[in-house]
Amino acid sequence: MVTEQIEWRAKGTYLPTLASKSSLFEESKLFLLTYKQLKDPTLVSQEFMRSLLVQRSHETRATILRILKVRLIHWHPPAWVLDDLATFAEEPLQDALRIALLLHTARQDTLLYDFVQQRIVPRWHAGTPWVMRSEVQSFLDAAQEGHPEVSRWSYSTREKISGNVLTVLRDGGLLKGAASKRIVLPYVPQPVTNHLVRLLLAEGIAQDQLVYHPDWHLFLWDVSQIQQSIDTFMAQSQSQESKR
């Protein structure tokens, strides 16, 4: 029997999505808190356009909603994914929500995902933590061979992408600083790592292969940190099963 593999992440083409908006952290939080009440993404979307977004321009509200839907619901996540995120949004401290939103934003934006994997992670391990806009421009230059769509973007589009990529990573906890940004190890609460383990298992990743999945690199973790977090998840799961 062949089991169809679940695809819950973007692949292939680089899209200039980050040229228009960056992390949209507050808007994402509002979306998730509204979802907590309504439990229906369609109703949440309607409320966003009708009254929740403060931007006067209908076009701006529509752009924000379109980006949030790509990141959070267009890939048809099961209810537990949005339930987890809504729970993170309710917490007084926003550490879990920030890193979880970065995880999902990167999984739905191949440009951002590849930039972290190919530039941020190597610089972190090399001990060269400072990152400028020019690093994103260099990445885009190098990407054109495999992604010819980049060559069709205007100078202003590339400039906006360069700034917004760094803003997303700063808002997610991977960077600190204003003009000059430094790579930092983000704080990742265990519930967020549990969330990622569940995602990977649902996508068909074998348990003994979880530790090697590149999604963990979004946290800048080494193998020992990853394994410890996976072990904690498995122990919690076994404990919950034994209580049933």
PyMOL commands that set and color helices and strands:
alter all, ss='L'
color gray80, all
select helices_A, chain A and resi 16-19+25-38+41-52+58-72+79-90+95-107+110-126+133-143+148-152+155-172+190-202+207-212+214-219+223-243
alter helices_A, ss='H'
color red, helices_A
select strands_A, chain A and resi 130-131+175-176+181-183
alter strands_A, ss='S'
color yellow, strands_A
deselect
rebuild
show_as cartoon
